[in-house]
């Protein structure tokens, strides 16, 4: 018993000495305080500002998805207007119409005026084909103006020659002079006026599509700004506390911007993916107007390559809009705090 008491007294003596040494070291400032692990003070992915409640993961992505869907349609409209305008101009620029009065009249020798003009056209470099329209085709052309009795008209009709060019740079003025010399009174129409109108129409459609895209981008900025301001108002108390404890404007703005960027990019990805089936359907309907048989285009060839490249850019554009808008909105809001 006495031995146990002696051992107990020795243990207490050592404990007291160690405690006295720690107290002295603490007073002297030589002992470092115990190091705490940050994970014990701040759990992983700790949401100190309550951003999951401030910026909902349903409303903002849904609105951005709708904006991305409309942006995809605007991009498709721009690409379609460019492609159709180019094809229209190429089609109109490669066609000439020649009218030969008194086509059955003799020209030189046994050839008629029509034969003379056809021989000249077919022998001209840069012309792929020259074909005189039949009586049935002429009647079909006149039917909208003269009705069903256009075939029984007693007036002499000029022969109409459909000319297809293989060289769009062919000198039309020189060709018209040669045709006039071969058969006086022959008229040659190059459709320049229609080409200019088609060019203006194509540029107008592209401008409208670009304007629609700009409006969609402006609305997306407004949507993100309103959502961020609503989140700031919801978490005003927490933000003021964190800001008062020393959190910088950049830290708070960065937290909101990261949340807005993630939600905007996710919503834009959903909207762009939802627009692909619609665009493929519209491309199938427009295939006959683009010179491609309906149903023959594959998935990759149904849409222009530029459109396939621009669709993945919608989430990146939405992310940039979300980041910049959230940064500017939060920083302006923080500057107004007392």
BELHU-V594441 format. One record per pair of residues at least 12 apart in sequence whose ideal C-beta (glycine too) atoms are under 7 Angstrom apart, sorted by the first residue. I is the first residue (numbers start at 0). GAP is how many residues later the second one is. If there is no record, write none. Layout:
BEGIN
i=I gap=GAP
i=I gap=GAP
END
This chain:
BEGIN
i=47 gap=194
i=48 gap=186
i=48 gap=189
i=48 gap=190
i=48 gap=193
i=48 gap=203
i=48 gap=206
i=49 gap=185
i=49 gap=188
i=50 gap=204
i=50 gap=205
i=50 gap=208
i=52 gap=181
i=53 gap=177
i=53 gap=180
i=53 gap=181
i=54 gap=172
i=54 gap=176
i=54 gap=204
i=54 gap=205
i=54 gap=208
i=56 gap=206
i=58 gap=168
i=59 gap=167
i=59 gap=203
i=59 gap=204
i=59 gap=207
i=60 gap=202
i=60 gap=205
i=60 gap=206
i=60 gap=209
i=61 gap=205
i=62 gap=160
i=63 gap=156
i=63 gap=159
i=63 gap=200
i=63 gap=203
i=63 gap=204
i=63 gap=207
i=63 gap=254
i=64 gap=202
i=64 gap=203
i=64 gap=205
i=64 gap=206
i=65 gap=205
i=66 gap=149
i=66 gap=152
i=66 gap=153
i=66 gap=156
i=66 gap=204
i=67 gap=199
i=67 gap=200
i=67 gap=203
i=67 gap=204
i=67 gap=246
i=67 gap=250
i=68 gap=202
i=68 gap=205
i=68 gap=206
i=69 gap=146
i=70 gap=142
i=70 gap=145
i=70 gap=243
i=71 gap=199
i=71 gap=200
i=71 gap=203
i=71 gap=207
i=71 gap=239
i=71 gap=242
i=72 gap=202
i=73 gap=135
i=73 gap=138
i=73 gap=139
i=73 gap=142
i=74 gap=138
i=74 gap=232
i=74 gap=235
i=75 gap=203
i=75 gap=206
i=75 gap=231
i=76 gap=132
i=77 gap=128
i=77 gap=131
i=77 gap=132
i=78 gap=225
i=78 gap=227
i=78 gap=228
i=79 gap=206
i=80 gap=121
i=80 gap=124
i=80 gap=125
i=80 gap=128
i=81 gap=120
i=81 gap=124
i=82 gap=207
i=82 gap=221
i=83 gap=118
i=83 gap=205
i=83 gap=206
i=84 gap=113
i=84 gap=114
i=84 gap=116
i=84 gap=117
i=86 gap=203
i=86 gap=204
i=87 gap=110
i=88 gap=106
i=88 gap=109
i=88 gap=110
i=91 gap=99
i=91 gap=102
i=91 gap=103
i=91 gap=106
i=92 gap=75
i=92 gap=102
i=93 gap=70
i=93 gap=71
i=93 gap=74
i=94 gap=68
i=94 gap=69
i=94 gap=96
i=95 gap=67
i=95 gap=69
i=95 gap=92
i=95 gap=93
i=95 gap=94
i=96 gap=63
i=96 gap=65
i=96 gap=92
i=97 gap=19
i=97 gap=63
i=97 gap=65
i=97 gap=81
i=97 gap=88
i=97 gap=90
i=98 gap=59
i=98 gap=61
i=98 gap=87
i=98 gap=88
i=99 gap=13
i=99 gap=14
i=99 gap=17
i=99 gap=58
i=99 gap=59
i=99 gap=61
i=99 gap=83
i=99 gap=86
i=100 gap=57
i=100 gap=84
i=101 gap=54
i=102 gap=55
i=102 gap=56
i=106 gap=76
i=112 gap=70
i=113 gap=18
i=113 gap=45
i=115 gap=66
i=115 gap=67
i=116 gap=44
i=116 gap=62
i=116 gap=65
i=116 gap=66
i=116 gap=69
i=117 gap=12
i=117 gap=14
i=117 gap=43
i=119 gap=58
i=119 gap=59
i=119 gap=62
i=120 gap=40
i=120 gap=42
i=123 gap=51
i=125 gap=39
i=125 gap=40
i=125 gap=41
i=125 gap=44
i=126 gap=36
i=126 gap=38
i=126 gap=39
i=127 gap=36
i=127 gap=37
i=127 gap=38
i=128 gap=35
i=129 gap=31
i=129 gap=33
i=130 gap=30
i=130 gap=31
i=131 gap=27
i=131 gap=29
i=132 gap=27
i=132 gap=29
i=137 gap=19
i=137 gap=22
i=138 gap=12
i=171 gap=18
i=174 gap=13
i=175 gap=12
i=216 gap=104
i=219 gap=98
i=219 gap=101
i=220 gap=100
i=220 gap=104
i=223 gap=36
i=223 gap=40
i=223 gap=97
i=223 gap=98
i=223 gap=101
i=223 gap=102
i=224 gap=100
i=224 gap=104
i=227 gap=28
i=227 gap=32
i=227 gap=97
i=227 gap=98
i=227 gap=101
i=227 gap=102
i=228 gap=100
i=228 gap=104
i=230 gap=25
i=231 gap=98
i=231 gap=101
i=238 gap=13
i=239 gap=97
i=242 gap=91
i=242 gap=94
i=248 gap=82
i=248 gap=85
i=251 gap=78
i=251 gap=82
i=252 gap=74
i=252 gap=77
i=252 gap=78
i=255 gap=70
i=255 gap=74
i=256 gap=66
i=256 gap=69
i=256 gap=70
i=259 gap=62
i=259 gap=63
i=259 gap=66
i=260 gap=58
i=260 gap=61
i=260 gap=62
i=262 gap=59
i=263 gap=54
i=263 gap=55
i=263 gap=57
i=263 gap=58
i=264 gap=50
i=264 gap=53
i=264 gap=54
i=266 gap=51
i=267 gap=46
i=267 gap=47
i=267 gap=50
i=268 gap=46
i=271 gap=39
i=271 gap=42
i=271 gap=43
i=278 gap=24
i=279 gap=22
i=282 gap=14
i=282 gap=19
i=282 gap=20
i=283 gap=18
END
